[in-house]
Amino acid sequence: MIIDTHTHIYLNKEHFEKDIIEGLKKDGIEKIISIGTDLDNSLKSIQLSKENPETIYATIGIHPTDIWAYKDDLRGTINQLENMLLENLAYVKWIWECWFDFHWIDKNNFEEEKSLQEEFFKAQIGLAKKYSLPIIVHTRDAKEDTLRVLQETGCKKFVLHCFSEDLDFALRALYYSSECMISFSGIVTYKSAPNVQKTAANIPLDKILVETDCPFLSPQPLRWQENIPNNTKYNLEKVFTLRQENGKKETFPEVEKQLYENAKRFFLI
Ligand SMILES: [Zn+2]
C-alpha cells in the first residue's frame, strides 16, 4: 500500500477529481495528502478531507509564489490560517507548505522577495510550533537559507518535500533533526537529476517518503502527461531500484511497507 504524501488534485485539469479519488485503490494508493497553497485551496483541501475522511488529509498554508497577494497583511493572513486550523482540527493534518524558492524568484527584485519569503516562512513555522505541528518545506536553489531558518527557529519536525537538492544537504538536515524526512517526487526518476537519485540510494530507508506533487512532475515514463496520485508507484519503484543498484539488501515489499509506515508515523494518520 502507498501513501502519496503531496498532491494538489484540485489543480488537475485532464482528470476529474471524482475519478481520481475513485481510481486510487486500483494502484494501491490508500491515502493522499492534499496540500493547500493559499487560503482558498487550503479550505478546498479541508473540504476534500471532510468528504473523504479515510482517504484524504488536508494541510493548509501559503506558498511562497502566492505570498504577494497577502504581503500587506501578514498578521491577518496568519490569523486566518489559525482560525481555519482551529475550526477544522479533525481534518487538517497539521502541516504547512512553506518554503524558500529562489528558482522562480524575480531576479531584479531578489532581496525584497527573499525577505518576504523569509517573513512568511518564519511566521508559518511560528504557527506550526504553537500547535506542535510538522511543516512541509520546499526548498529550491535555496538550501543554505532554508537550513538557516530551520535552525534559527528551532523547527525540528519537517519534511523536505519534492527533494531537488543533493546528498550533502540531505545529510546535514538529517543530522540537524532526527524528525526530518526527505520526500521524493517524479524528479527521482529523471536522468537529469543524479544528485537526487544519489540521495535516494543512500539515506536511511526510515527517512524516506514518496509523493507526486500532482498535477506537476510526472515521472518517467509518463513525463509529459498530467500527473495523478496513482503515479506514486513509479517513484517508489525507482527509489527501490536505485537502492538495489547501490547494494542495499532490501526487497521491494520491505521498501513499500517501510515507506507506508514512514508516512503514517510522520503525518499521524
Ligand atoms: Zn506542492
py3Dmol code that shows the C-alpha trace and the ligand (Angstrom):
import py3Dmol

protein = """\
ATOM      1  CA  MET A   1       0.000   0.000   0.000  1.00  0.00           C
ATOM      2  CA  ILE A   2       1.127   3.502  -0.807  1.00  0.00           C
ATOM      3  CA  ILE A   3       0.521   6.967   0.609  1.00  0.00           C
ATOM      4  CA  ASP A   4       1.014   9.892  -1.799  1.00  0.00           C
ATOM      5  CA  THR A   5       2.239  12.495   0.662  1.00  0.00           C
ATOM      6  CA  HIS A   6       1.884  15.593  -1.526  1.00  0.00           C
ATOM      7  CA  THR A   7      -0.913  16.291  -4.033  1.00  0.00           C
ATOM      8  CA  HIS A   8      -2.853  19.208  -5.476  1.00  0.00           C
ATOM      9  CA  ILE A   9      -5.650  17.255  -7.172  1.00  0.00           C
ATOM     10  CA  TYR A  10      -7.812  20.390  -7.127  1.00  0.00           C
ATOM     11  CA  LEU A  11      -5.460  21.680  -9.855  1.00  0.00           C
ATOM     12  CA  ASN A  12      -5.826  18.643 -12.148  1.00  0.00           C
ATOM     13  CA  LYS A  13      -7.473  19.563 -15.432  1.00  0.00           C
ATOM     14  CA  GLU A  14      -7.417  16.435 -17.585  1.00  0.00           C
ATOM     15  CA  HIS A  15      -8.729  14.182 -14.810  1.00  0.00           C
ATOM     16  CA  PHE A  16     -11.919  14.778 -12.875  1.00  0.00           C
ATOM     17  CA  GLU A  17     -11.443  14.992  -9.136  1.00  0.00           C
ATOM     18  CA  LYS A  18     -14.080  12.317  -8.547  1.00  0.00           C
ATOM     19  CA  ASP A  19     -12.397   9.906 -10.999  1.00  0.00           C
ATOM     20  CA  ILE A  20      -9.009  10.473  -9.366  1.00  0.00           C
ATOM     21  CA  ILE A  21     -10.402   9.676  -5.926  1.00  0.00           C
ATOM     22  CA  GLU A  22     -12.353   6.618  -7.110  1.00  0.00           C
ATOM     23  CA  GLY A  23      -9.325   5.298  -9.034  1.00  0.00           C
ATOM     24  CA  LEU A  24      -6.791   5.472  -6.195  1.00  0.00           C
ATOM     25  CA  LYS A  25      -7.281   1.935  -4.873  1.00  0.00           C
ATOM     26  CA  LYS A  26      -6.641   0.202  -8.184  1.00  0.00           C
ATOM     27  CA  ASP A  27      -2.956   1.091  -7.900  1.00  0.00           C
ATOM     28  CA  GLY A  28      -2.749   0.516  -4.175  1.00  0.00           C
ATOM     29  CA  ILE A  29      -2.893   4.196  -3.202  1.00  0.00           C
ATOM     30  CA  GLU A  30      -4.502   4.058   0.210  1.00  0.00           C
ATOM     31  CA  LYS A  31      -4.292   7.701   1.224  1.00  0.00           C
ATOM     32  CA  ILE A  32      -3.251  11.064  -0.173  1.00  0.00           C
ATOM     33  CA  ILE A  33      -2.366  14.369   1.449  1.00  0.00           C
ATOM     34  CA  SER A  34      -3.989  17.412  -0.194  1.00  0.00           C
ATOM     35  CA  ILE A  35      -1.730  20.428   0.143  1.00  0.00           C
ATOM     36  CA  GLY A  36      -3.132  23.938   0.398  1.00  0.00           C
ATOM     37  CA  THR A  37      -1.024  26.754  -1.047  1.00  0.00           C
ATOM     38  CA  ASP A  38      -3.313  29.741  -0.435  1.00  0.00           C
ATOM     39  CA  LEU A  39      -6.363  30.488   1.719  1.00  0.00           C
ATOM     40  CA  ASP A  40      -8.864  29.278  -0.899  1.00  0.00           C
ATOM     41  CA  ASN A  41      -7.304  25.970  -1.755  1.00  0.00           C
ATOM     42  CA  SER A  42      -6.395  25.321   1.878  1.00  0.00           C
ATOM     43  CA  LEU A  43     -10.154  25.433   2.519  1.00  0.00           C
ATOM     44  CA  LYS A  44     -10.698  23.280  -0.560  1.00  0.00           C
ATOM     45  CA  SER A  45      -8.271  20.699   0.835  1.00  0.00           C
ATOM     46  CA  ILE A  46     -10.211  20.641   4.107  1.00  0.00           C
ATOM     47  CA  GLN A  47     -13.420  20.128   2.133  1.00  0.00           C
ATOM     48  CA  LEU A  48     -11.895  17.187   0.248  1.00  0.00           C
ATOM     49  CA  SER A  49     -10.856  15.670   3.555  1.00  0.00           C
ATOM     50  CA  LYS A  50     -14.334  16.096   5.044  1.00  0.00           C
ATOM     51  CA  GLU A  51     -15.854  14.319   2.046  1.00  0.00           C
ATOM     52  CA  ASN A  52     -13.248  11.523   2.092  1.00  0.00           C
ATOM     53  CA  PRO A  53     -12.163  11.218   5.709  1.00  0.00           C
ATOM     54  CA  GLU A  54     -10.382   7.850   5.392  1.00  0.00           C
ATOM     55  CA  THR A  55      -8.568   8.706   2.191  1.00  0.00           C
ATOM     56  CA  ILE A  56      -7.678  12.397   2.043  1.00  0.00           C
ATOM     57  CA  TYR A  57      -5.942  14.558   4.642  1.00  0.00           C
ATOM     58  CA  ALA A  58      -5.501  18.293   4.366  1.00  0.00           C
ATOM     59  CA  THR A  59      -2.687  20.707   5.009  1.00  0.00           C
ATOM     60  CA  ILE A  60      -3.015  24.471   4.983  1.00  0.00           C
ATOM     61  CA  GLY A  61      -0.576  27.276   4.325  1.00  0.00           C
ATOM     62  CA  ILE A  62       0.670  29.971   1.969  1.00  0.00           C
ATOM     63  CA  HIS A  63       3.053  29.064  -0.830  1.00  0.00           C
ATOM     64  CA  PRO A  64       5.968  31.472  -1.493  1.00  0.00           C
ATOM     65  CA  THR A  65       4.897  32.068  -5.069  1.00  0.00           C
ATOM     66  CA  ASP A  66       1.434  33.014  -3.750  1.00  0.00           C
ATOM     67  CA  ILE A  67       2.530  35.358  -0.986  1.00  0.00           C
ATOM     68  CA  TRP A  68       2.346  38.596  -2.967  1.00  0.00           C
ATOM     69  CA  ALA A  69      -1.421  38.535  -2.640  1.00  0.00           C
ATOM     70  CA  TYR A  70      -1.069  38.596   1.151  1.00  0.00           C
ATOM     71  CA  LYS A  71       2.048  40.674   1.615  1.00  0.00           C
ATOM     72  CA  ASP A  72       0.339  43.727   3.102  1.00  0.00           C
ATOM     73  CA  ASP A  73      -1.342  41.745   5.822  1.00  0.00           C
ATOM     74  CA  LEU A  74       0.958  39.049   7.126  1.00  0.00           C
ATOM     75  CA  ARG A  75      -0.560  39.036  10.633  1.00  0.00           C
ATOM     76  CA  GLY A  76      -4.128  38.923   9.325  1.00  0.00           C
ATOM     77  CA  THR A  77      -3.276  36.083   6.957  1.00  0.00           C
ATOM     78  CA  ILE A  78      -1.627  34.046   9.696  1.00  0.00           C
ATOM     79  CA  ASN A  79      -4.675  34.695  11.905  1.00  0.00           C
ATOM     80  CA  GLN A  80      -6.960  33.406   9.147  1.00  0.00           C
ATOM     81  CA  LEU A  81      -4.852  30.262   8.837  1.00  0.00           C
ATOM     82  CA  GLU A  82      -5.001  29.799  12.589  1.00  0.00           C
ATOM     83  CA  ASN A  83      -8.797  30.142  12.641  1.00  0.00           C
ATOM     84  CA  MET A  84      -9.064  27.688   9.756  1.00  0.00           C
ATOM     85  CA  LEU A  85      -6.943  25.242  11.719  1.00  0.00           C
ATOM     86  CA  LEU A  86      -8.931  25.587  14.928  1.00  0.00           C
ATOM     87  CA  GLU A  87     -12.262  25.153  13.150  1.00  0.00           C
ATOM     88  CA  ASN A  88     -11.088  22.009  11.358  1.00  0.00           C
ATOM     89  CA  LEU A  89      -8.732  20.275  13.736  1.00  0.00           C
ATOM     90  CA  ALA A  90     -10.088  16.841  12.858  1.00  0.00           C
ATOM     91  CA  TYR A  91      -9.233  17.227   9.188  1.00  0.00           C
ATOM     92  CA  VAL A  92      -6.107  19.291   8.973  1.00  0.00           C
ATOM     93  CA  LYS A  93      -3.143  17.048   9.132  1.00  0.00           C
ATOM     94  CA  TRP A  94      -1.196  19.800  10.695  1.00  0.00           C
ATOM     95  CA  ILE A  95       1.277  20.663   8.066  1.00  0.00           C
ATOM     96  CA  TRP A  96       2.002  23.830   6.185  1.00  0.00           C
ATOM     97  CA  GLU A  97       3.561  24.206   2.802  1.00  0.00           C
ATOM     98  CA  CYS A  98       6.021  26.976   3.280  1.00  0.00           C
ATOM     99  CA  TRP A  99       9.381  27.394   1.775  1.00  0.00           C
ATOM    100  CA  PHE A 100      12.071  29.264   0.026  1.00  0.00           C
ATOM    101  CA  ASP A 101      12.028  29.208  -3.737  1.00  0.00           C
ATOM    102  CA  PHE A 102      14.780  31.186  -5.380  1.00  0.00           C
ATOM    103  CA  HIS A 103      14.280  29.398  -8.683  1.00  0.00           C
ATOM    104  CA  TRP A 104      11.132  31.259  -9.716  1.00  0.00           C
ATOM    105  CA  ILE A 105      12.052  34.452  -7.926  1.00  0.00           C
ATOM    106  CA  ASP A 106      12.197  37.761  -9.784  1.00  0.00           C
ATOM    107  CA  LYS A 107      15.976  38.209 -10.010  1.00  0.00           C
ATOM    108  CA  ASN A 108      15.598  42.001 -10.333  1.00  0.00           C
ATOM    109  CA  ASN A 109      13.791  42.084  -7.054  1.00  0.00           C
ATOM    110  CA  PHE A 110      15.730  39.360  -5.280  1.00  0.00           C
ATOM    111  CA  GLU A 111      16.350  40.892  -1.844  1.00  0.00           C
ATOM    112  CA  GLU A 112      12.793  42.136  -1.348  1.00  0.00           C
ATOM    113  CA  GLU A 113      11.224  38.862  -2.435  1.00  0.00           C
ATOM    114  CA  LYS A 114      13.657  36.843  -0.376  1.00  0.00           C
ATOM    115  CA  SER A 115      12.903  38.783   2.809  1.00  0.00           C
ATOM    116  CA  LEU A 116       9.151  38.476   2.180  1.00  0.00           C
ATOM    117  CA  GLN A 117       9.509  34.717   1.740  1.00  0.00           C
ATOM    118  CA  GLU A 118      11.542  34.549   4.939  1.00  0.00           C
ATOM    119  CA  GLU A 119       8.969  36.551   6.878  1.00  0.00           C
ATOM    120  CA  PHE A 120       6.141  34.214   5.800  1.00  0.00           C
ATOM    121  CA  PHE A 121       8.285  31.134   6.312  1.00  0.00           C
ATOM    122  CA  LYS A 122       9.093  32.156   9.903  1.00  0.00           C
ATOM    123  CA  ALA A 123       5.511  33.209  10.668  1.00  0.00           C
ATOM    124  CA  GLN A 124       4.164  29.847   9.499  1.00  0.00           C
ATOM    125  CA  ILE A 125       6.829  27.972  11.459  1.00  0.00           C
ATOM    126  CA  GLY A 126       5.723  30.015  14.494  1.00  0.00           C
ATOM    127  CA  LEU A 127       2.136  28.892  14.000  1.00  0.00           C
ATOM    128  CA  ALA A 128       3.155  25.268  13.451  1.00  0.00           C
ATOM    129  CA  LYS A 129       5.251  25.312  16.620  1.00  0.00           C
ATOM    130  CA  LYS A 130       2.411  26.850  18.632  1.00  0.00           C
ATOM    131  CA  TYR A 131       0.304  23.770  17.898  1.00  0.00           C
ATOM    132  CA  SER A 132       3.223  21.281  17.765  1.00  0.00           C
ATOM    133  CA  LEU A 133       2.566  20.652  14.093  1.00  0.00           C
ATOM    134  CA  PRO A 134       5.017  19.433  11.475  1.00  0.00           C
ATOM    135  CA  ILE A 135       5.692  21.536   8.405  1.00  0.00           C
ATOM    136  CA  ILE A 136       6.254  20.813   4.746  1.00  0.00           C
ATOM    137  CA  VAL A 137       9.262  22.624   3.392  1.00  0.00           C
ATOM    138  CA  HIS A 138      10.000  23.193  -0.242  1.00  0.00           C
ATOM    139  CA  THR A 139      13.474  24.441  -0.916  1.00  0.00           C
ATOM    140  CA  ARG A 140      14.658  25.170  -4.407  1.00  0.00           C
ATOM    141  CA  ASP A 141      18.048  26.715  -5.106  1.00  0.00           C
ATOM    142  CA  ALA A 142      17.926  27.915  -1.507  1.00  0.00           C
ATOM    143  CA  LYS A 143      19.396  25.182   0.672  1.00  0.00           C
ATOM    144  CA  GLU A 144      21.639  27.336   2.871  1.00  0.00           C
ATOM    145  CA  ASP A 145      18.863  29.797   3.716  1.00  0.00           C
ATOM    146  CA  THR A 146      16.371  27.005   4.319  1.00  0.00           C
ATOM    147  CA  LEU A 147      18.636  25.234   6.779  1.00  0.00           C
ATOM    148  CA  ARG A 148      19.498  28.520   8.470  1.00  0.00           C
ATOM    149  CA  VAL A 149      15.823  29.400   9.049  1.00  0.00           C
ATOM    150  CA  LEU A 150      15.020  25.903  10.338  1.00  0.00           C
ATOM    151  CA  GLN A 151      17.938  26.184  12.770  1.00  0.00           C
ATOM    152  CA  GLU A 152      17.177  29.772  13.813  1.00  0.00           C
ATOM    153  CA  THR A 153      13.567  28.943  14.573  1.00  0.00           C
ATOM    154  CA  GLY A 154      14.359  25.586  16.197  1.00  0.00           C
ATOM    155  CA  CYS A 155      11.925  23.889  13.815  1.00  0.00           C
ATOM    156  CA  LYS A 156      12.588  20.148  14.090  1.00  0.00           C
ATOM    157  CA  LYS A 157       9.615  18.270  12.637  1.00  0.00           C
ATOM    158  CA  PHE A 158       9.629  18.903   8.913  1.00  0.00           C
ATOM    159  CA  VAL A 159       9.708  17.173   5.548  1.00  0.00           C
ATOM    160  CA  LEU A 160      11.887  18.407   2.717  1.00  0.00           C
ATOM    161  CA  HIS A 161       9.317  17.754   0.030  1.00  0.00           C
ATOM    162  CA  CYS A 162       9.905  17.305  -3.685  1.00  0.00           C
ATOM    163  CA  PHE A 163      13.574  16.922  -2.880  1.00  0.00           C
ATOM    164  CA  SER A 164      15.736  18.579  -5.522  1.00  0.00           C
ATOM    165  CA  GLU A 165      18.998  19.281  -3.711  1.00  0.00           C
ATOM    166  CA  ASP A 166      21.921  16.908  -3.039  1.00  0.00           C
ATOM    167  CA  LEU A 167      23.052  14.173  -0.637  1.00  0.00           C
ATOM    168  CA  ASP A 168      25.246  16.504   1.396  1.00  0.00           C
ATOM    169  CA  PHE A 169      22.294  18.806   2.114  1.00  0.00           C
ATOM    170  CA  ALA A 170      20.019  15.855   2.959  1.00  0.00           C
ATOM    171  CA  LEU A 171      22.575  14.527   5.446  1.00  0.00           C
ATOM    172  CA  ARG A 172      23.025  17.947   7.062  1.00  0.00           C
ATOM    173  CA  ALA A 173      19.253  18.242   7.504  1.00  0.00           C
ATOM    174  CA  LEU A 174      19.027  14.693   8.882  1.00  0.00           C
ATOM    175  CA  TYR A 175      21.871  15.360  11.339  1.00  0.00           C
ATOM    176  CA  TYR A 176      20.183  18.610  12.399  1.00  0.00           C
ATOM    177  CA  SER A 177      16.909  16.886  13.248  1.00  0.00           C
ATOM    178  CA  SER A 178      16.004  13.267  13.964  1.00  0.00           C
ATOM    179  CA  GLU A 179      12.426  14.158  12.905  1.00  0.00           C
ATOM    180  CA  CYS A 180      13.421  15.331   9.416  1.00  0.00           C
ATOM    181  CA  MET A 181      12.018  13.370   6.462  1.00  0.00           C
ATOM    182  CA  ILE A 182      13.006  13.525   2.791  1.00  0.00           C
ATOM    183  CA  SER A 183      10.254  13.143   0.172  1.00  0.00           C
ATOM    184  CA  PHE A 184      10.903  12.109  -3.428  1.00  0.00           C
ATOM    185  CA  SER A 185       8.683  13.154  -6.336  1.00  0.00           C
ATOM    186  CA  GLY A 186       8.940  12.248 -10.046  1.00  0.00           C
ATOM    187  CA  ILE A 187      12.259  14.103 -10.123  1.00  0.00           C
ATOM    188  CA  VAL A 188      13.871  10.942  -8.717  1.00  0.00           C
ATOM    189  CA  THR A 189      13.029   9.161 -11.994  1.00  0.00           C
ATOM    190  CA  TYR A 190      14.779  11.764 -14.176  1.00  0.00           C
ATOM    191  CA  LYS A 191      18.258  11.037 -15.542  1.00  0.00           C
ATOM    192  CA  SER A 192      18.876  14.777 -15.314  1.00  0.00           C
ATOM    193  CA  ALA A 193      18.761  14.604 -11.511  1.00  0.00           C
ATOM    194  CA  PRO A 194      21.726  12.411 -10.489  1.00  0.00           C
ATOM    195  CA  ASN A 195      22.108  14.240  -7.152  1.00  0.00           C
ATOM    196  CA  VAL A 196      18.520  13.431  -6.187  1.00  0.00           C
ATOM    197  CA  GLN A 197      18.978   9.791  -7.262  1.00  0.00           C
ATOM    198  CA  LYS A 198      22.177   9.523  -5.231  1.00  0.00           C
ATOM    199  CA  THR A 199      20.325  10.852  -2.180  1.00  0.00           C
ATOM    200  CA  ALA A 200      17.511   8.288  -2.531  1.00  0.00           C
ATOM    201  CA  ALA A 201      20.069   5.493  -2.873  1.00  0.00           C
ATOM    202  CA  ASN A 202      21.991   6.441   0.261  1.00  0.00           C
ATOM    203  CA  ILE A 203      19.881   7.892   3.083  1.00  0.00           C
ATOM    204  CA  PRO A 204      18.276   5.604   5.699  1.00  0.00           C
ATOM    205  CA  LEU A 205      15.069   3.955   4.496  1.00  0.00           C
ATOM    206  CA  ASP A 206      13.116   5.133   7.536  1.00  0.00           C
ATOM    207  CA  LYS A 207      13.691   8.770   6.479  1.00  0.00           C
ATOM    208  CA  ILE A 208      12.089   8.443   3.037  1.00  0.00           C
ATOM    209  CA  LEU A 209       8.612   9.452   1.802  1.00  0.00           C
ATOM    210  CA  VAL A 210       7.226   9.440  -1.743  1.00  0.00           C
ATOM    211  CA  GLU A 211       4.845  11.884  -3.396  1.00  0.00           C
ATOM    212  CA  THR A 212       3.648  13.011  -6.822  1.00  0.00           C
ATOM    213  CA  ASP A 213       3.156  16.783  -6.335  1.00  0.00           C
ATOM    214  CA  CYS A 214       0.415  16.203  -8.926  1.00  0.00           C
ATOM    215  CA  PRO A 215      -0.640  17.560 -11.350  1.00  0.00           C
ATOM    216  CA  PHE A 216       3.034  18.504 -11.779  1.00  0.00           C
ATOM    217  CA  LEU A 217       6.235  16.475 -12.159  1.00  0.00           C
ATOM    218  CA  SER A 218       5.015  13.305 -13.852  1.00  0.00           C
ATOM    219  CA  PRO A 219       7.571  10.536 -13.502  1.00  0.00           C
ATOM    220  CA  GLN A 220       9.261   8.680 -16.325  1.00  0.00           C
ATOM    221  CA  PRO A 221       7.800   7.054 -18.434  1.00  0.00           C
ATOM    222  CA  LEU A 222       4.831   9.480 -18.327  1.00  0.00           C
ATOM    223  CA  ARG A 223       6.917  12.645 -18.226  1.00  0.00           C
ATOM    224  CA  TRP A 224       4.702  14.906 -20.358  1.00  0.00           C
ATOM    225  CA  GLN A 225       1.294  13.753 -19.139  1.00  0.00           C
ATOM    226  CA  GLU A 226      -0.755  15.297 -16.355  1.00  0.00           C
ATOM    227  CA  ASN A 227       0.295  13.686 -13.097  1.00  0.00           C
ATOM    228  CA  ILE A 228      -2.107  11.860 -10.735  1.00  0.00           C
ATOM    229  CA  PRO A 229      -1.546  10.182  -7.334  1.00  0.00           C
ATOM    230  CA  ASN A 230      -1.521   6.688  -8.903  1.00  0.00           C
ATOM    231  CA  ASN A 231       1.868   7.506 -10.414  1.00  0.00           C
ATOM    232  CA  THR A 232       3.482   7.460  -6.954  1.00  0.00           C
ATOM    233  CA  LYS A 233       4.216   3.807  -7.722  1.00  0.00           C
ATOM    234  CA  TYR A 234       6.815   4.819 -10.335  1.00  0.00           C
ATOM    235  CA  ASN A 235       8.642   6.957  -7.792  1.00  0.00           C
ATOM    236  CA  LEU A 236       8.534   4.153  -5.247  1.00  0.00           C
ATOM    237  CA  GLU A 237       9.846   1.626  -7.790  1.00  0.00           C
ATOM    238  CA  LYS A 238      12.653   3.991  -8.763  1.00  0.00           C
ATOM    239  CA  VAL A 239      13.690   4.521  -5.148  1.00  0.00           C
ATOM    240  CA  PHE A 240      13.808   0.726  -4.740  1.00  0.00           C
ATOM    241  CA  THR A 241      15.844   0.219  -7.947  1.00  0.00           C
ATOM    242  CA  LEU A 242      18.343   2.950  -7.087  1.00  0.00           C
ATOM    243  CA  ARG A 243      18.910   1.394  -3.677  1.00  0.00           C
ATOM    244  CA  GLN A 244      19.346  -2.084  -5.207  1.00  0.00           C
ATOM    245  CA  GLU A 245      21.939  -0.703  -7.608  1.00  0.00           C
ATOM    246  CA  ASN A 246      23.686   0.818  -4.613  1.00  0.00           C
ATOM    247  CA  GLY A 247      23.981  -2.615  -2.961  1.00  0.00           C
ATOM    248  CA  LYS A 248      21.137  -2.345  -0.421  1.00  0.00           C
ATOM    249  CA  LYS A 249      19.712  -5.747   0.508  1.00  0.00           C
ATOM    250  CA  GLU A 250      16.053  -4.659   0.720  1.00  0.00           C
ATOM    251  CA  THR A 251      13.181  -6.443  -1.017  1.00  0.00           C
ATOM    252  CA  PHE A 252      10.523  -4.421  -2.802  1.00  0.00           C
ATOM    253  CA  PRO A 253       7.772  -5.376  -0.297  1.00  0.00           C
ATOM    254  CA  GLU A 254      10.055  -4.244   2.541  1.00  0.00           C
ATOM    255  CA  VAL A 255      10.657  -0.853   0.915  1.00  0.00           C
ATOM    256  CA  GLU A 256       6.964  -0.356   0.145  1.00  0.00           C
ATOM    257  CA  LYS A 257       5.955  -1.271   3.701  1.00  0.00           C
ATOM    258  CA  GLN A 258       8.595   0.938   5.324  1.00  0.00           C
ATOM    259  CA  LEU A 259       7.664   3.992   3.239  1.00  0.00           C
ATOM    260  CA  TYR A 260       3.986   3.428   4.026  1.00  0.00           C
ATOM    261  CA  GLU A 261       4.785   3.258   7.736  1.00  0.00           C
ATOM    262  CA  ASN A 262       7.014   6.331   7.498  1.00  0.00           C
ATOM    263  CA  ALA A 263       4.106   8.377   6.117  1.00  0.00           C
ATOM    264  CA  LYS A 264       1.718   7.117   8.793  1.00  0.00           C
ATOM    265  CA  ARG A 265       4.217   7.921  11.510  1.00  0.00           C
ATOM    266  CA  PHE A 266       5.106  11.398  10.227  1.00  0.00           C
ATOM    267  CA  PHE A 267       1.556  12.567   9.418  1.00  0.00           C
ATOM    268  CA  LEU A 268      -0.066  10.770  12.379  1.00  0.00           C
ATOM    269  CA  ILE A 269      -2.622   9.106  10.104  1.00  0.00           C
TER     270      ILE A 269
END
"""
ligand_1 = """\
1
ZN
Zn 3.171 21.267 -3.806
"""
view = py3Dmol.view(width=600, height=400)
view.addModel(protein, "pdb")
view.setStyle({"model": 0}, {"cartoon": {"style": "trace"}})
view.addModel(ligand_1, "xyz")
view.setStyle({"model": 1}, {"stick": {}})
view.zoomTo()
view.show()
